[in-house]
Every structure is written in C-alpha cells, then in structure tokens.
Amino acid sequence: MSGIKGTQGGRGRLGSVLSGLVVAVGCLLFLGGFVGGALIYQPYSVPTDSMTPTLDVGSKILAQRIDGDDVRRGDVVVFVDPLWGNAPMVKRVAAVGGDTVACCDRDGRLTVDGKAVVEPYLRPGPGGRILASGQDFSVTVPEDSLFLLGDDRTTSLDSRTHLQEAGRGSVPRSSVVGRVDAVVWPAKGLLEPPTGFADLPGGTSTPGPFQPLFTAIVAGCVLILAGAAYGPVARLMSRRPAGRRQAKSEKASV
C-alpha cells in the first residue's frame, strides 16, 4: 500500500509541476500579446458614419502606430488636421503625393493616373448603383500629401469638400497617427485588403501583427485556465477511487 501511495504522490507532484509550467507559459503568452498590442496599437472610436459599411459609427478600432511615410493607397488611416477639425478622423487613402486622382470614368470608378480602381467596399448610392463619387473632380496630389475619401461617398465630408483650399483637399502625411488594422467591436476582425490598389506603383500595405498578437492572448488564456483547472480536477479524480474502495471494504465487513 505504501508503494501505491508513493506512486500516486509522485504523479501528483509531477502533475502540479506541469500545471504550474502550463500556467507560466500561458501568462507569458497573455502578457506578451497584451503588452505588445498596447505598444503597437492605439484604440479609437469611429466618430461618424462616413466609412460605412467598412466601419460603422461607434465602432471600436485598433490603429497601428505608424509613420505617415509608410502609408500606401487603400489604407484606412486615423489622422488629425486642424483644417478638418481638432479631433482624430478616419478616412481611406485614395491617392498619394504625385498621383492624379479623378472621378469618374464611364463605369463610375475612381481613377489614379488614368488607371481605374475597383472598390468593392463602397456603400451603394441611390438605386443601388456603386459610384466612386457623386461629383466629378481631377486633382494632382501635392508631394508628401494624401488624398482621403470616406467609403460612404454620398455622405462623407472628405478631400472633395476641401478642393478649393490651397492643398486641393489633401492632408500632409505627417498628420497620420495610425493605420486601421482591425475592428474589435463589433468583432469584424481584420479589414479586407484594398486589392483594387494592388497593381499601382508601391502596391498595398501588409497587415500589422494583430493576428499573431490576438492568437497569443487567446492561447495564453486557454493555458492559464487549463493549468489552473488541473488541481481541482486531479483532486476530484483521486477521491473517486478512494470512495469506491471504502464502500467495498464496508460491504466486505458486513
């Protein structure tokens, strides 16, 4: 009997050590993902419905902290420009410095340097037709500037609204404070890549590390819960055989 108890005790100690290691690894993953996310991303709340259906008003988004020089066409960016207001705003980059952006071609599409851009994320206008803009324009974007449009082109107040200003509606790259990677509430996850801009010079941006960071946080939570649950489960399982042996002993004595 002492040999059996010793074996069970050894297994119990081994299980406790392993469960502790599992919890430790889970804590490292959870804290690493959480701290990494806090350093790389800044949360924002979408103030208007100008980016619907991509971003609904009130949506909670995560914007990767990047330099304005890293912005590419098709990115959804958070920026602050005094001419547009003092609060952070969210728009999509339709063109960058040196581009000639115009609208619309015979199919109602935006063109950048004469190349039509397919924008499946746009909100349909009256009658269900998708138009890149309800007004015609043609602008050459100044160097180190960005031409910004909302995804709801019928209601968005964007670069088109400021066409008569000195910068022809563009904002400096330096006004960008982040690039939107994901919508966390409602839980839409990563934004769809702007494939319509992929064939233009410079291509499109690659997603930030949101997915691996999120995976690390979830995996950490699972490991912490699994490791913490080992002790109570192990004690419960060890009591059951003992209870059955005691019952059999009592029956035998009778």
C-alpha positions in Angstrom: 0.0 0.0 0.0 2.8 2.4 0.8 4.3 1.8 -2.7 1.0 2.7 -4.3 0.7 5.9 -2.2 4.2 6.8 -3.1 3.5 6.4 -6.8 0.3 8.4 -6.5 2.1 11.1 -4.6 4.9 11.2 -7.3 2.3 11.5 -10.0 0.6 14.3 -8.1 3.8 16.3 -7.6 4.6 15.8 -11.3 1.2 17.0 -12.3 1.4 20.0 -10.1 4.8 20.9 -11.6 3.5 20.5 -15.2 0.3 22.5 -14.4 2.5 25.3 -13.0 4.6 25.3 -16.1 1.4 25.5 -18.3 0.1 28.5 -16.3 3.5 30.2 -16.5 3.7 29.8 -20.3 0.1 31.0 -20.5 0.9 34.1 -18.5 3.9 34.8 -20.7 1.8 34.5 -23.9 -1.1 36.6 -22.5 1.1 39.4 -21.1 3.3 39.4 -24.1 0.4 39.7 -26.5 -1.3 42.3 -24.4 1.7 44.4 -23.8 2.8 44.1 -27.5 -0.6 45.1 -28.6 -0.6 48.1 -26.3 2.7 49.3 -27.7 1.9 48.8 -31.3 -1.8 49.7 -31.5 -3.9 52.6 -30.4 -7.7 52.2 -29.9 -10.1 54.6 -31.4 -13.9 55.0 -31.7 -15.3 55.9 -35.2 -16.9 59.3 -34.8 -19.1 59.4 -37.9 -20.8 57.1 -40.5 -18.6 58.3 -43.4 -16.7 55.0 -43.5 -19.7 52.7 -43.6 -20.1 49.9 -44.4 -16.4 49.2 -43.6 -16.6 51.0 -40.2 -19.9 51.7 -38.6 -20.3 54.8 -36.4 -19.2 54.0 -32.8 -17.1 51.0 -33.9 -14.1 50.3 -31.8 -11.0 50.0 -33.9 -7.3 49.4 -33.5 -4.9 51.6 -35.4 -1.2 50.6 -35.8 1.1 53.4 -34.8 3.0 54.1 -38.0 4.8 57.0 -39.6 3.0 58.9 -42.3 5.7 57.9 -44.8 4.6 54.3 -44.6 1.1 55.0 -45.7 0.0 53.5 -49.1 -3.0 53.7 -51.3 -6.1 52.0 -50.0 -5.0 52.2 -46.3 -7.7 53.3 -43.8 -5.9 55.9 -41.6 -6.5 57.9 -38.5 -5.3 61.5 -38.8 -5.5 64.9 -37.2 -5.5 68.0 -39.4 -6.5 71.4 -38.0 -8.3 72.4 -41.2 -10.5 69.3 -40.8 -11.1 69.7 -37.1 -9.2 69.1 -33.9 -10.4 65.5 -33.3 -9.0 62.4 -34.9 -10.8 61.4 -38.1 -10.8 58.2 -40.2 -10.7 58.0 -44.0 -9.3 55.9 -46.8 -6.2 56.9 -48.8 -7.3 57.3 -52.4 -4.1 58.8 -53.7 -0.6 59.8 -52.6 1.7 62.6 -53.5 2.3 62.9 -57.2 -0.8 61.0 -58.2 -3.5 62.5 -60.4 -6.8 61.2 -58.9 -10.0 61.8 -60.9 -13.6 60.7 -61.0 -15.4 59.3 -62.6 -14.8 57.0 -65.6 -17.6 55.7 -67.8 -18.3 53.0 -65.2 -18.4 55.3 -62.3 -15.0 54.3 -60.9 -12.2 56.3 -59.4 -9.0 56.6 -61.5 -5.4 57.1 -60.3 -3.0 58.2 -63.0 -5.6 57.0 -65.5 -6.0 53.5 -64.0 -9.5 52.6 -62.8 -9.7 51.3 -59.2 -12.2 48.7 -58.2 -13.6 49.5 -54.7 -15.9 46.7 -53.5 -16.1 48.2 -50.0 -18.1 51.3 -51.2 -21.6 51.8 -49.9 -24.1 51.7 -52.8 -25.8 55.0 -53.6 -29.4 55.7 -54.5 -30.8 53.0 -56.7 -28.2 50.5 -55.6 -25.5 51.7 -58.0 -22.0 52.0 -56.7 -20.3 55.3 -57.7 -16.9 56.4 -56.6 -18.2 59.9 -56.2 -21.3 61.9 -56.8 -19.2 64.8 -58.1 -16.6 65.0 -60.8 -13.1 66.1 -59.9 -9.5 65.8 -61.1 -6.6 66.6 -58.7 -2.9 66.2 -58.7 -1.9 65.5 -55.1 1.0 67.6 -53.8 4.1 65.8 -52.7 4.2 64.4 -49.1 0.4 64.6 -49.1 -2.6 62.2 -49.2 -6.0 62.5 -50.9 -8.6 61.0 -48.5 -12.1 59.7 -49.1 -14.8 58.0 -47.0 -16.3 54.7 -48.0 -19.8 56.2 -48.0 -19.2 58.6 -50.8 -22.7 60.1 -50.6 -22.3 61.5 -47.1 -18.6 61.7 -46.4 -17.0 65.1 -45.9 -13.5 64.4 -47.2 -10.9 65.7 -49.6 -13.6 66.6 -52.1 -15.1 69.0 -49.6 -11.8 70.9 -49.3 -10.9 71.0 -53.1 -10.9 74.8 -53.1 -8.2 75.1 -50.4 -4.5 75.6 -51.0 -3.7 71.9 -50.7 -6.6 70.9 -53.1 -8.2 68.8 -50.3 -5.1 66.9 -49.5 -3.6 66.5 -46.0 0.1 66.2 -45.1 1.5 62.7 -44.5 2.7 63.9 -41.1 -0.9 64.3 -40.0 -1.4 60.5 -39.9 -1.3 59.0 -36.4 -2.2 55.4 -37.3 -3.4 52.8 -39.9 -6.5 50.9 -39.0 -5.9 47.1 -39.0 -8.9 45.7 -37.2 -12.4 46.3 -35.8 -12.7 44.8 -32.3 -16.3 45.9 -31.7 -18.4 44.7 -33.3 -15.9 41.8 -33.8 -15.2 42.1 -37.5 -11.5 41.3 -37.2 -9.0 42.4 -39.8 -10.1 44.8 -42.6 -10.3 43.4 -46.1 -7.2 44.2 -48.2 -7.8 47.0 -50.7 -7.0 44.9 -53.7 -8.1 47.5 -56.2 -4.9 49.5 -55.5 -2.5 46.5 -55.6 -1.4 47.0 -59.2 -0.4 50.6 -58.7 3.2 51.5 -58.0 4.2 50.7 -54.4 1.4 48.2 -54.0 -0.6 48.0 -50.8 0.4 47.7 -47.2 0.7 44.3 -45.4 -1.4 43.8 -42.3 0.2 44.6 -39.0 0.8 42.0 -36.2 -2.8 42.0 -34.9 -3.5 38.3 -35.8 -0.4 36.8 -34.0 -0.9 39.1 -31.0 -4.5 38.1 -30.7 -3.6 34.4 -31.1 -1.1 34.7 -28.3 -3.6 36.4 -26.0 -6.2 33.7 -26.6 -3.7 30.8 -26.3 -2.4 32.3 -23.1 -6.0 32.5 -21.6 -6.6 28.8 -22.6 -3.3 27.6 -21.0 -3.9 29.6 -17.8 -7.4 28.2 -17.4 -6.2 24.6 -18.2 -3.3 24.8 -15.8 -5.5 26.3 -13.0 -8.1 23.6 -13.5 -5.7 20.7 -13.1 -5.5 20.8 -9.3 -9.3 20.7 -8.6 -9.8 18.1 -11.4 -6.9 15.9 -10.1 -8.3 16.0 -6.5 -11.7 15.1 -7.7 -10.5 12.2 -9.7 -8.3 10.9 -6.8 -11.2 10.9 -4.4 -13.5 8.8 -6.5 -11.4 5.5 -6.4 -10.9 6.0 -2.6 -14.6 6.4 -2.1 -15.3 3.2 -4.1 -12.6 1.2 -2.2 -14.1 2.3 1.1 -17.6 1.3 0.1 -16.3 -2.2 -1.0 -14.5 -2.6 2.3 -17.6 -1.8 4.3 -19.6 -4.3 2.3 -17.0 -7.0 2.9 -17.0 -6.4 6.6 -20.8 -6.9 6.7 
